[in-house]
Amino acid sequence: MKITVCIGSSCHLKGSRQIVEKLQSLIAQNDLKDRIELSGVFCMGNCTNGVCLTVDDKIYSLKPEDTEEFFQNEVLGKMEQK
């Protein structure tokens, strides 16, 4: 699974660093380092909607405080389906 987080200036101001750090922590806690590729990209062109990220090319907008719930639903939930 590939997760890409926008780290451009608009998303940075909206908390992309906190989201990346939380995702890194959650990936480690769930022992998924070998199954999830986490990367950053500068600007996804969707600057008006929170922090943009993709999970296997599906686009999401996220706030730092929603990261854990997002991880449970969109990452762990999809890992279990595979």
N, C-alpha and C positions, 0 to 999 in steps of 0.2 A: 504494500500500500504506500502511496506517495502523498505526503501532505506538504503543500507549499503555502507559505504565509507571506503576504505583502509586507515589505519593510520600507516602502517609500515614505516620503515625508508626511503625507496626510494620515496614513495608517500608523506610522510611528507615533504621531501626536495622539492618536486614539487608543494606543496601548499595544501595538504589535509586539514590542519587546516582552511585555508581561505575558502575552499569549504564547510566544515562543518558549519562554522559560517554563511556563506551566506545562506546555505540551512535552518538553524535554523531560520534565520531572515525571509526568504521567506515563510516558513511554518507558522510562526506566523502572518505575514502580511496578508496571505490569509486565516487565521482562520482554518487551517487544522491539528492542533495538535492532534485532536481526530481521524483523518483519515490516518495519515502518521506516521510510526514508523521509526525514524532515528537512526541508530546505526553505530558503527565502528568495524573494524576487522583488525587484524594484518596480512598483506600480503595475497593477492589473487593470487599470483604466476604469475602476468602479469606486472612485474616491468618496463619493457622497454617502456610501453605505458602510459605516463601521469599518472594522479591520477585515480586509478581504483575505480569504484563503480558499484553497481547493483541496479536496480529498479525491484522489483519482480523477482529476479533471472536472469534478462537479464544484461549482462556485458557491461559497457561503460568505455571510457577513457575521462577524462575531464581536462581542464586547469581552474585555478581560474577565469580568465577573461570571461570564457564561461558559468559560473554557472547560471546566470540569464536566458540566452537564453535556456539553457538545461532545467531548471525548467519549463519555459513556455511551451516548446515543449513536453518534455518527462514525466513531472509530471502532470502539469495542463491539458495538452492535453489528457492524459490517464484518469484523474479524470472525465473529461467531458464525455468521452465515456462510463463510467460505469453507 
